Amino acid sequence: MKKYVDVILPLPVAGQYTYSVPADLEDKVKAGCRIVVPFGSKKYYTAIVTCVHQNAPETYETKDLVEVLDTSPVLLKRQYDFWKWLADYYLCTLGDVYKAALPSGMKLESETLVVPNPEFEADKPLPEKEQRVLDLLSDDSEQCITQLEKASGIKNLLPVIKSLLEKEAIRVKEELKRSYKPRVEIRVRLAEAMQTEDAVRCQFDVLSRAPKQLALLMKYIELSGWTGEQKAIKEVSRKTLLDAASATTSIFNGLVEKHIFETYTSEVGRLPQGPVETAELNPLSAAQQQAYQEILAHFHQKNVCLLHGVTASGKTEIYIHLIQQAIQAGKQVLYLLPEIALTTQITERLRRVFGNRLGIYHSKFPDAERVEIWRKQLTEHDYDVILGVRSSVFLPFRRLGLVIVDEEHENTYKQQEPAPRYHARSAAIMLASMFGAKTLLGTATPSIETYYNAVNGKYGWVQLTERHQHIQLPHIEVVDIKELARKKRMTAQFSPLLLQKIREALEQNEQVILFQNRRGFAPMIECRTCGWVPKCKNCDVSLTYHKGLNQLTCHYCGYTYQVPKSCPACGGVELMNRGFGTEKIEDDIKQIFPEARVARMDLDTTRTRTAYERIIADFEEGKTDILIGTQMVSKGLDFDRVSVVGILNADSMLNYPDFRSYERAFQLMAQVAGRAGRKNKQGLVVLQTKSPDLPLIHQVVANDYGGLYRMQIEERSLFKYPPFYRLIYVYLKHRKEEVLEQAADLMAGYLRNGLGSRVLGPDRPPVSRIQTLFIKKIIVKIEQQASMSKVREYLQQVQRAIIEDERFRSLLVYYDVDPM
């Protein structure tokens, strides 16, 4: 009976495709394995098998799969169920989920660009197909797999490419896709003829005239523990041997030529190896111990619990005790953080306790390392604890027992582009429920939805109201900068009080954090004469001025422009900066305090994995006096010597056209304030605002989360927002504005026919053109009691009807479920 497989392709195509299995591959193919399949006229992709069966599809002729890449599954059954839930809930395809979930190195495809490795030297002749590919690359050193396939005449090239990658003969172009190749090490052993004691003694005599070679042979025998008997000896790498003997490669090669040594390669992981010294757990304080016991008690009745603890109350210590308890029960733990910056600090704390049982997973890691973590999670020697950002929910777990979502209120848990536009908190709760595991949400400023669920008994709720070691919450001083600006008493963006407090902190060898939620030098430049503002040609936004790069940048499409010398509208040369970003603050602070050591932490200064670690380590070690940053500095970082925090412009956070702007502003200000005053004294926060009488400012000063919650929950009930209603934003994009208008009106009409007054719009979003595409947005508000699955079904039905219309073939439609 012929076999067939259903597969997921890493493409945004609806449904799964069926391929036939050639007879010679029938025994190799299994559900969860990766296979190479042809798709379209001449393209090959790495697909994942979801089902092996014997039913040929009725509607189309199947193609044969080409190659099986795995001997055991890389996608487990529960993971596949989780992928299906994500695709269904967030209205995207399984291909979208597959593309987001697997590291790039595990999904080679026809568009992958290949370049030769100039350092490669073959130690034996290569197979004919591999040699043909290398010859082609020597003529043109950068080609995609499709081009190579055509030029070489080899029908399916992916297995050949995979083999060349493993030999490190080629590389996959880093900017596009970093493809995985195992890291190997050259090791040394005695040649076969040298395996007896007599043979080695004989060589000692022969080498007496070559003292350096003799010393190298003696060093090998010492390092390997070789005794002439057939006992297990230690493996010795060539590098270790040469370093230990202070010998050169030519001396070593001489021994290889004399058939005394031979080399072989052995795969070594990129992940940390060997034992790590671990410390005992720190004892919990009385308040922490009580919270820990309450969490465990809630876990007996409920699957999700909120730990609502003020900043610096020692929530991380409670997490560590809960992790220890889960590991002792033989379970795995997933510990989610909102920002890569945080992993560096928390890694140290967790590694001290859990050593090599801890794995770290985030996008700043090289792709090859992420592939190895994925593979390790599929073995018996998997990590007990995974610490990572939102993408960690995709890792293969086999015995998940606890999920911790730290700083659960953070909007960085929500994936914006591309699909799946999932929220890691909701996804983690779902993943945990599939394993029968527990979820702990921890924060000092819960999201309104989470707090509502806790207050109404859906989640367990534990409060931690005192800071660790009874340190007081910081004192918040509000400064009216509108009044000061009128009296001309401001120095750049700084009030006299803030400057005085910074000066006092520096004199006492303490540290300062300054917060401004905008990067760049100035949000825009403007012509003083005619008011012209430079705008992006691809997007409907003004350009941000970056002084360090001396260029204007669009923060939506990344396009950069030269700064004009004069205004192109009126020819005037007076171009002024409007507003200020972190780069301008850094500039001003260096002028006012030339002796202070200043660092900046924003998206521009932390593009590499090590940049985060360096900025945070320098600040921790006291090498930096003043740290200026965007919301990155607000996230749970723990510094002992910060005594002053300056919030430079609270109003910029309040003026967003978004129902969550007050909630977000409170969370950001409370979190930034929480960085002040740790070890032995009360910290000070200087909050600069033009609206000191706003209720929100008083709530931040009094740390009155309850007041904010009551005010917000009334508004949301009145205007049909979460947690009372669910939101789905429907986005439509097209290059032609008039086509988009027609499609948006038509779709909104269809939706109103089925969903009535639940549909609002279509409207233009605040930024209504990005990357040359015009955008329209329709909002759908669904009451909690309504069936979401029926709503999702109806939305997709309407989308199909619109796309089938000739006029709207190139229209893009996508959904943002539970938008942030």
C-alpha positions in Angstrom: 0.0 0.0 0.0 1.5 3.4 -1.0 2.2 5.8 1.8 1.4 9.6 1.9 2.4 12.3 4.3 0.6 15.6 5.3 3.0 18.4 5.9 3.3 22.0 7.1 5.3 24.3 4.8 7.1 27.4 6.2 4.8 29.5 4.1 1.6 31.5 4.9 -0.6 29.0 3.0 -3.9 27.8 4.3 -4.2 24.1 5.2 -1.6 21.3 4.8 -0.3 19.6 1.7 -0.1 15.9 0.9 3.0 14.3 -0.7 3.6 10.7 -1.7 6.5 8.7 -0.1 8.9 6.9 -2.4 9.3 3.2 -1.5 13.0 3.6 -0.4 12.0 6.3 2.2 8.9 4.5 3.6 10.7 3.2 6.7 12.4 6.5 7.4 9.5 8.9 7.5 7.7 9.6 10.8 5.3 12.3 12.1 7.2 15.3 13.5 10.3 14.8 11.2 11.5 17.3 8.7 11.5 16.4 5.0 12.5 18.2 1.8 9.6 18.7 -0.6 9.2 20.4 -4.0 6.6 23.2 -4.0 5.6 25.4 -7.0 7.4 24.9 -10.2 11.1 24.8 -9.1 11.3 25.5 -5.4 12.2 23.2 -2.5 11.3 23.7 1.2 11.9 22.0 4.5 8.5 20.8 5.6 7.4 19.1 8.8 5.4 15.8 8.6 2.2 15.9 10.7 0.7 12.6 9.7 1.7 9.4 7.7 -1.3 7.7 6.1 -2.5 5.7 3.0 -5.2 8.1 1.6 -4.3 9.8 -1.7 -5.9 13.3 -2.0 -8.9 13.4 -4.4 -8.4 17.0 -5.8 -4.7 17.0 -6.9 -1.9 14.8 -8.1 0.7 14.3 -5.4 4.5 14.9 -5.8 7.1 12.7 -4.2 8.9 14.0 -1.1 12.7 14.2 -1.9 14.6 13.5 1.3 14.0 12.8 5.0 16.2 15.0 7.2 15.6 13.5 10.7 15.8 10.1 12.2 13.6 11.2 15.1 10.9 13.9 15.4 11.8 17.5 16.0 8.1 18.5 16.5 6.4 16.7 19.4 2.7 15.8 19.7 1.9 18.4 22.3 3.9 21.1 20.5 1.9 20.4 17.3 -1.4 20.8 19.3 0.0 24.1 20.7 0.8 25.3 17.1 -2.7 24.4 16.0 -4.2 26.4 18.9 -1.9 29.4 18.1 -2.9 29.4 14.4 -6.6 29.1 15.2 -6.7 31.6 18.1 -4.5 34.3 16.4 -6.1 33.8 12.9 -3.0 32.9 11.0 -1.7 29.8 9.2 0.2 26.8 10.6 3.0 27.9 8.2 3.3 31.2 10.0 3.7 29.5 13.3 6.2 27.0 11.9 8.3 29.9 10.5 8.3 31.7 13.8 8.9 28.7 15.9 11.9 26.9 14.4 15.4 28.4 14.3 16.4 29.4 10.7 19.1 26.7 10.6 16.4 24.0 10.7 14.5 25.3 7.7 16.6 25.5 4.5 14.8 26.6 1.4 15.3 27.4 -2.3 15.9 31.2 -1.6 18.7 30.6 0.9 21.9 32.4 -0.3 25.1 30.3 -0.2 28.7 31.6 -0.2 32.0 29.5 -0.2 34.1 29.3 3.0 37.6 30.6 2.0 39.2 28.8 4.9 37.9 25.3 3.9 40.5 22.7 3.0 39.3 19.2 2.0 41.2 16.3 3.7 39.9 13.8 1.1 38.2 14.1 -2.3 34.6 15.3 -2.1 31.7 13.5 -3.8 31.1 14.5 -7.4 27.9 16.6 -6.7 29.5 18.5 -3.8 32.6 19.3 -5.9 30.4 20.5 -8.7 28.6 23.0 -6.3 32.0 24.3 -5.0 33.3 24.8 -8.6 30.2 26.8 -9.4 30.6 29.0 -6.3 34.3 29.6 -7.2 33.0 31.3 -10.4 30.3 33.3 -8.7 30.7 33.5 -4.9 27.1 34.3 -3.9 24.2 32.3 -5.3 20.8 31.1 -4.0 20.0 27.4 -4.0 17.6 27.8 -6.9 20.4 29.3 -9.1 22.8 26.5 -8.1 20.2 23.9 -8.8 19.8 25.2 -12.3 23.5 25.6 -13.1 24.6 22.2 -11.6 21.7 20.2 -13.1 21.3 18.4 -9.7 17.5 17.8 -9.2 17.4 18.1 -5.4 20.2 20.2 -4.0 19.2 20.6 -0.3 20.9 17.4 0.9 24.1 18.3 -0.9 24.0 21.8 0.6 23.3 20.3 4.0 26.4 18.0 3.7 28.7 20.9 2.5 27.4 23.0 5.5 28.3 20.2 7.9 31.8 20.0 6.4 32.1 23.9 6.7 32.9 24.1 3.0 30.2 26.7 2.5 28.3 29.2 4.6 24.8 30.4 4.4 24.6 34.2 4.0 24.3 35.5 7.6 22.1 38.5 6.9 19.4 36.4 5.4 19.5 33.0 7.1 22.1 31.6 9.5 22.0 27.9 8.8 23.1 25.5 11.4 26.3 23.5 11.3 27.6 21.5 14.2 30.7 22.8 15.8 33.6 20.2 15.5 37.0 20.0 17.2 40.1 18.3 15.8 41.3 15.6 18.2 44.5 13.6 18.4 45.2 9.9 19.0 48.2 7.5 18.5 48.2 5.9 15.0 47.2 2.2 14.9 50.8 1.0 14.6 51.7 2.9 17.7 49.2 1.2 20.1 51.8 -1.0 22.0 54.3 0.0 24.6 57.2 -1.3 22.6 56.3 0.7 19.6 56.2 3.9 21.7 59.5 3.2 23.4 61.1 2.6 20.0 59.8 6.0 18.9 61.3 7.7 22.0 64.8 6.5 20.8 64.2 7.5 17.2 62.9 11.0 18.3 65.9 11.7 20.6 67.4 13.7 17.7 64.1 15.7 17.3 63.6 17.0 20.9 60.6 19.2 20.2 58.7 16.3 18.6 59.7 14.0 21.5 58.4 16.6 24.0 55.1 16.8 22.1 54.7 13.0 22.1 55.5 12.9 25.9 52.9 15.7 26.5 50.2 13.7 24.6 50.9 10.6 26.8 50.7 12.7 29.9 47.4 14.4 28.9 45.7 11.3 27.6 46.8 9.0 30.5 47.9 6.4 27.9 49.6 3.3 29.5 49.8 0.9 26.6 46.8 -1.0 27.9 43.4 -1.1 26.2 41.8 1.1 28.9 39.7 4.2 28.2 42.0 7.1 27.7 41.1 10.8 27.8 40.4 12.5 24.4 42.8 15.3 23.7 42.1 18.1 21.2 44.9 19.3 18.9 44.6 22.9 20.3 44.8 21.7 24.0 47.9 19.6 23.1 49.7 22.4 21.2 48.9 24.9 24.0 50.1 22.6 26.8 53.4 21.8 25.0 53.9 25.3 23.6 54.5 23.6 20.3 53.8 24.8 16.7 51.6 23.2 14.1 54.6 22.3 11.9 56.1 20.1 14.8 52.7 18.5 15.2 52.4 17.9 11.4 55.8 16.2 11.5 54.5 13.6 13.9 51.4 13.0 11.7 53.7 12.5 8.6 55.7 9.9 10.6 52.5 8.0 11.3 52.9 8.5 15.0 49.8 10.7 15.5 46.5 10.7 13.6 43.7 13.2 13.8 39.9 12.8 13.8 37.1 15.3 14.3 34.5 15.1 17.1 31.3 17.2 17.4 31.4 19.6 20.4 28.3 21.7 21.3 28.3 25.5 21.5 26.4 25.2 24.8 28.3 25.5 28.1 29.9 22.2 29.1 31.3 20.8 32.3 30.3 21.2 35.9 29.4 24.7 37.3 29.7 25.4 41.0 26.3 25.9 42.5 25.4 27.6 45.7 22.7 26.9 48.3 19.3 28.7 48.0 19.0 31.9 50.0 16.5 31.6 52.8 13.3 33.5 52.3 12.3 36.4 54.6 9.1 36.0 56.6 7.0 37.9 54.1 8.5 36.0 51.1 8.0 32.7 52.9 4.3 33.5 53.5 3.8 34.5 49.8 5.6 31.2 48.7 3.2 29.1 50.9 0.1 31.0 49.6 1.2 30.4 46.0 1.5 26.7 46.6 -1.9 26.6 48.3 -3.5 28.4 45.3 -1.9 26.0 42.9 -3.9 23.2 44.6 -7.2 24.8 43.4 -6.2 27.0 40.4 -3.8 26.7 37.5 -2.8 30.4 37.3 -1.7 32.6 40.1 -0.8 36.3 40.2 2.0 37.4 42.5 1.5 41.1 43.0 4.6 42.4 44.8 5.9 45.9 45.0 9.2 46.7 43.2 12.3 45.2 45.1 10.1 42.9 47.2 12.2 39.9 46.2 9.9 38.2 43.8 12.9 36.5 42.0 13.9 34.7 45.2 10.4 33.3 45.5 10.6 32.1 41.8 13.9 30.4 42.5 12.3 28.4 45.4 9.4 27.4 43.2 11.7 26.3 40.4 13.7 24.2 42.9 10.5 22.6 44.1 9.4 21.8 40.5 12.8 20.3 39.6 12.7 18.1 42.7 9.3 16.8 41.4 11.0 15.8 38.1 9.4 18.7 36.1 10.7 21.3 33.7 10.3 25.1 34.2 9.9 27.8 31.6 10.8 31.2 33.0 9.7 34.1 30.6 11.1 37.6 30.6 9.9 40.5 28.6 13.3 41.9 27.5 16.6 40.4 26.5 18.3 43.0 28.7 16.9 41.2 31.8 18.3 37.8 30.9 21.9 38.9 31.6 21.2 39.9 35.2 18.8 37.0 36.1 21.0 34.4 34.3 23.8 35.0 36.9 21.3 34.5 39.8 19.8 31.3 38.4 23.1 29.8 37.3 24.5 30.2 40.8 21.7 27.9 42.0 20.9 25.6 39.0 24.3 25.5 37.2 24.1 23.6 33.8 20.5 22.6 34.4 19.7 26.1 33.1 19.3 26.9 29.3 19.0 30.4 27.8 17.1 31.0 24.6 16.6 34.3 22.8 17.0 35.9 19.4 20.3 37.7 20.1 21.9 34.2 20.3 23.5 32.9 17.1 21.1 30.7 15.2 23.4 27.7 15.6 23.2 27.9 19.4 19.4 28.0 19.2 19.4 24.9 17.0 21.5 23.1 19.6 19.2 24.1 22.4 16.2 22.8 20.4 18.0 19.5 19.7 19.0 19.2 23.4 15.4 19.6 24.5 14.5 16.6 22.4 17.0 14.3 24.2 17.0 12.6 27.6 19.6 15.2 28.8 17.3 18.3 28.3 17.4 21.4 30.4 15.4 21.5 33.6 15.0 25.3 33.4 14.6 27.4 30.2 15.1 31.1 30.7 14.0 33.2 27.7 11.9 35.8 26.0 8.6 35.2 24.2 9.9 32.9 21.5 10.9 30.3 24.2 7.2 29.1 24.3 7.9 27.3 21.0 10.7 25.1 22.4 10.0 21.3 22.7 9.1 20.5 26.3 8.4 16.9 27.5 7.7 17.3 31.2 6.7 21.0 31.8 5.5 21.5 35.3 5.7 25.3 35.9 5.7 28.5 33.8 6.8 31.8 35.3 5.9 35.0 33.4 7.9 37.8 35.1 6.7 41.4 34.6 3.5 39.9 33.0 2.2 43.4 32.2 4.9 44.2 29.6 3.7 44.8 26.1 6.9 43.3 24.7 5.3 39.9 25.3 3.1 40.7 22.3 4.5 39.8 18.9 3.7 42.6 16.4 5.2 41.6 13.1 5.1 39.2 11.4 2.3 36.6 12.2 1.6 34.9 14.5 0.8 38.0 16.4 0.6 36.1 19.7 0.8 37.3 23.3 3.4 35.1 25.1 1.5 35.4 28.4 -1.7 34.0 26.9 0.3 31.4 24.9 2.2 30.3 28.0 -1.0 29.9 30.1 -2.4 27.7 27.2 0.9 25.7 26.9 1.0 25.1 30.6 -2.7 23.9 30.6 -1.8 21.3 27.9 0.8 19.8 30.2 -1.4 20.1 33.3 1.3 22.6 34.6 0.9 25.7 36.8 1.5 29.3 35.7 2.7 32.1 38.0 2.3 35.7 36.7 4.6 38.1 38.6 4.6 41.9 38.6 4.5 45.1 40.6 2.0 46.7 38.2 -0.4 44.0 36.8 -2.2 44.5 33.5 -5.8 45.5 34.1 -7.0 42.2 32.5 -4.9 40.0 34.8 -5.8 42.0 37.9 -9.5 41.7 37.0 -9.1 37.9 36.7 -7.4 37.8 40.1 -10.0 40.0 41.9 -12.8 38.0 40.5 -11.4 34.6 41.5 -10.4 33.2 38.1 -6.7 33.3 39.1 -5.1 32.8 42.5 -3.9 36.2 44.0 -1.0 36.7 46.4 0.2 40.1 47.5 3.7 41.1 48.7 3.4 44.6 50.1 6.8 45.2 51.7 10.2 45.7 50.0 12.9 43.2 50.9 14.8 44.1 54.1 12.2 46.7 54.8 13.7 49.3 52.4 11.2 52.1 51.9 9.6 52.8 48.5 11.2 55.8 46.8 10.0 59.3 47.5 8.5 60.9 44.3 8.9 64.6 43.8 6.6 66.1 41.1 8.0 69.1 39.2 5.9 71.4 37.0 8.1 72.0 34.0 5.5 74.1 32.2 5.7 76.8 34.9 9.5 76.5 35.0 9.8 76.8 31.2 7.6 80.0 31.4 10.0 81.5 33.9 13.0 80.3 31.8 14.4 78.3 34.7 14.9 75.0 32.7 18.4 74.0 31.6 17.8 72.0 28.4 15.3 69.3 29.5 16.3 69.4 33.2 14.6 71.2 36.1 16.8 72.9 38.7 15.7 70.2 41.3 16.7 67.3 39.1 20.1 68.9 38.4 20.7 69.5 42.1 19.8 65.9 43.0 22.1 64.5 40.2 24.9 66.6 41.5 24.4 65.5 45.1 24.3 61.8 44.0 27.5 62.1 42.0 29.3 63.8 45.0 28.2 60.8 47.2 29.4 58.3 44.6 25.9 57.1 43.9 24.2 56.4 40.5 21.5 58.0 38.5 19.0 56.7 35.9 17.3 59.2 33.5 14.3 57.9 31.6 12.9 59.2 28.3 10.7 56.9 26.2 12.0 58.1 22.8 15.3 57.2 21.1 17.3 59.4 18.7 18.4 63.0 19.1 15.1 64.7 18.2 11.8 63.3 17.1 11.8 65.7 14.2 13.4 68.7 12.6 11.4 71.7 11.4 12.1 74.7 9.3 11.7 77.8 11.5 10.6 79.9 8.5 7.8 77.8 6.8 7.3 75.0 9.2 8.4 72.2 6.7 9.0 68.8 8.4 10.9 66.0 6.6 8.7 62.9 6.1 9.5 59.4 5.1 8.8 58.7 1.4 7.6 55.1 2.2 5.6 55.8 5.4 3.2 58.4 6.7 5.6 59.6 9.6 8.1 62.4 10.2 11.7 61.3 10.4 13.8 61.1 13.6 17.1 62.9 13.7 20.1 60.8 14.9 23.0 63.1 15.6 25.7 60.4 16.1 25.0 59.1 12.6 24.1 62.5 11.3 21.1 61.2 9.5 17.3 61.2 9.5 15.8 57.7 10.1 12.3 56.3 9.7 11.6 54.1 12.7 8.9 52.2 10.8 10.7 51.0 7.6 14.3 51.7 8.6 15.0 54.0 5.6 17.7 56.6 6.2 18.0 60.1 4.7 20.8 62.7 4.7 20.1 65.8 6.8 19.3 68.7 4.4 21.5 71.8 4.5 18.5 74.0 3.7 14.7 73.7 3.6 13.6 72.2 0.3 10.3 74.1 0.6 11.4 77.7 1.1 15.2 77.6 1.0 15.6 78.7 4.6 18.7 77.5 6.5 17.2 77.6 10.1 16.3 74.0 10.7 15.4 73.5 14.4 15.2 70.3 16.4 11.7 69.6 17.9 11.4 67.5 21.0 14.2 65.3 22.4 15.3 61.7 22.5 17.8 59.7 24.6 20.7 60.8 22.3 20.0 64.5 22.9 19.8 63.9 26.7 23.1 62.1 26.6 24.6 65.1 24.8 23.2 67.7 27.2 24.2 65.6 30.3 27.8 65.3 29.1 28.0 69.1 28.8 26.4 69.8 32.2 28.4 67.1 34.0 31.6 66.7 32.0 33.3 64.6 34.7 30.4 62.0 34.9 30.7 58.7 33.1 27.5 58.4 31.0 26.0 55.5 29.1 22.9 55.2 27.0 20.6 52.1 26.7 18.1 52.1 23.8 17.5 50.2 20.6 20.4 52.0 18.8 23.1 51.1 21.4 22.0 47.5 22.0 21.8 45.9 18.6 24.2 43.1 19.5 23.9 40.4 22.1 27.0 41.6 24.0 26.0 45.3 24.0 23.3 44.7 26.6 25.6 42.7 28.8 28.4 45.3 28.6 26.1 48.3 29.4 24.5 46.5 32.4 27.7 45.1 33.7 29.5 48.5 33.6 26.6 50.1 35.5 26.5 47.3 38.1 30.3 47.5 38.6 30.1 51.3 39.1 31.9 52.1 35.9 29.0 54.3 34.8 27.5 57.1 36.9 24.5 58.1 34.8 22.4 55.6 32.7 20.1 57.2 30.2 17.5 54.9 28.6 14.1 54.2 27.0 11.7 51.7 28.6 14.5 49.1 28.6 15.8 50.6 31.9 12.3 50.2 33.5 12.3 46.4 33.3 13.0 44.7 36.6 16.8 45.5 36.6 18.3 45.5 40.0 21.1 48.0 40.9 22.3 48.6 44.4 23.7 52.1 44.1 20.9 54.0 42.3 19.7 56.8 44.5 18.1 59.2 41.9 15.7 58.4 39.0 14.6 61.2 36.7 11.5 60.8 34.5 12.1 63.6 32.1 8.7 64.0 30.4 5.7 62.1 31.8 3.3 63.7 29.4 4.8 62.0 26.3 3.5 58.7 27.6 -0.1 59.9 28.2 -0.8 61.4 24.7 -1.3 58.2 22.7 -4.6 57.5 21.0 -5.0 54.3 22.8 -7.3 53.1 25.6 -4.3 51.6 27.4 -2.2 54.8 27.5 -3.0 55.6 31.2 -2.4 52.1 32.3 0.9 51.9 30.4 2.1 55.3 31.7 1.4 54.2 35.3 3.2 50.9 34.8 6.2 52.6 33.1 6.6 55.3 35.8 6.1 53.0 38.7 8.6 50.5 37.2 11.2 53.2 36.5 10.6 54.6 40.0 11.2 51.2 41.5 14.8 51.2 40.3 15.6 53.9 42.9 16.7 53.2 46.5 17.8 49.7 47.1 20.3 48.5 49.7 20.3 51.0 52.6 18.4 54.2 51.9 15.2 55.6 50.4 15.6 56.6 46.8 14.3 59.7 45.1 12.3 60.0 41.9 12.0 63.4 40.2 8.9 63.3 37.9 8.8 66.2 35.4 5.4 66.9 33.9 3.4 69.8 32.4 0.2 68.5 34.0 1.0 67.9 37.7 -2.8 67.9 38.7 -3.7 64.8 36.6 -5.2 62.0 38.8 -2.7 59.6 37.2 0.3 61.6 38.5 -1.2 61.5 42.1 -1.7 57.7 41.7 2.0 57.2 40.7 3.2 59.3 43.7 1.0 57.4 46.1 1.8 54.0 44.4 -2.0 53.7 44.3 -2.6 50.9 41.8 -6.0 50.2 43.3 -7.1 53.8 42.4 -5.9 53.4 38.8 -7.6 50.1 38.5 -11.0 51.4 39.7 -10.8 54.4 37.4 -9.8 52.3 34.3 -12.3 49.5 34.9 -15.3 51.9 35.0 -14.2 53.5 31.7 -13.6 50.1 30.0 -17.0 48.8 31.1 -18.6 51.9 29.7 -16.8 51.8 26.3 -16.8 48.0 25.8 -13.0 47.4 26.1 -11.1 44.4 27.7 -11.5 42.7 30.1 -15.3 43.0 29.4 -14.9 42.6 25.6 -12.4 40.9 23.4 -10.8 43.0 20.6 -9.8 41.9 17.1 -8.2 44.5 14.8 -8.6 43.7 11.1 -5.9 45.4 9.0 -6.2 45.9 5.2 -3.2 47.0 3.1 -2.8 47.9 -0.5 -0.5 50.0 -2.7 -3.4 52.0 -4.2 -5.4 54.1 -1.8 -8.7 54.0 -3.9 -8.6 50.1 -4.1 -8.0 50.0 -0.4 -11.0 52.3 0.3 -13.3 50.1 -1.7 -12.1 46.8 -0.1 -12.3 48.2 3.4 -15.9 49.5 2.9 -16.9 46.2 1.4 -15.4 44.1 4.1 -16.8 46.3 6.9 -20.3 46.0 5.3 -20.0 42.2 5.2 -18.9 42.1 8.8 -21.7 44.3 9.9 -24.2 42.0 8.2 -23.1 39.1 10.5 -21.8 40.9 13.6 -23.9 44.1 13.7 -22.8 46.9 16.0 -19.8 45.0 17.2 -18.0 46.3 14.1 -16.4 49.8 14.1 -14.7 51.5 11.1 -13.0 51.3 8.7 -10.7 54.0 9.9 -7.2 55.2 9.2 -4.7 54.2 12.0 -2.5 57.0 13.3 0.2 55.9 10.9 -1.8 55.2 7.7 1.0 54.3 5.3 4.0 52.1 6.0 6.6 50.8 3.5 4.5 52.3 0.6 1.4 50.4 1.6 -1.8 52.3 2.6 -3.5 50.9 5.7 -7.1 50.8 6.9 -8.3 49.3 10.2 -11.6 47.7 11.3 -12.2 47.1 15.0 -14.4 44.1 16.1 -15.5 44.1 19.8 -16.8 40.7 21.0 -18.5 40.3 24.4 -16.8 37.6 26.7 -19.9 35.3 26.5 -19.9 35.1 22.7 -18.3 32.2 20.8 -14.9 33.4 19.6 -14.5 30.3 17.3 -17.7 31.3 15.4 -16.5 34.9 15.1 -13.1 33.7 13.8 -14.8 31.4 11.3 -17.0 34.3 10.0 -14.0 36.7 9.7 -12.1 34.1 7.5 -15.2 33.5 5.4 -15.6 37.2 4.7 -11.8 37.5 4.0 -12.1 34.7 1.4 -15.1 36.4 -0.3 -13.2 39.7 -0.6 -9.9 38.1 -1.9 -11.8 36.1 -4.5 -12.9 39.4 -6.1 -10.7 40.3 -9.1 -10.1 43.9 -8.0 -8.7 42.8 -4.6 -6.2 40.1 -5.6 -3.2 41.9 -4.3 -5.0 43.1 -1.1 -3.3 42.1 2.2 -5.6 41.2 5.1 -4.4 40.2 8.5 -5.7 40.2 12.1 -4.4 41.3 15.5 -6.3 39.3 18.2 -6.1 40.8 21.7 -4.1 43.8 20.4 -1.8 45.7 22.8 
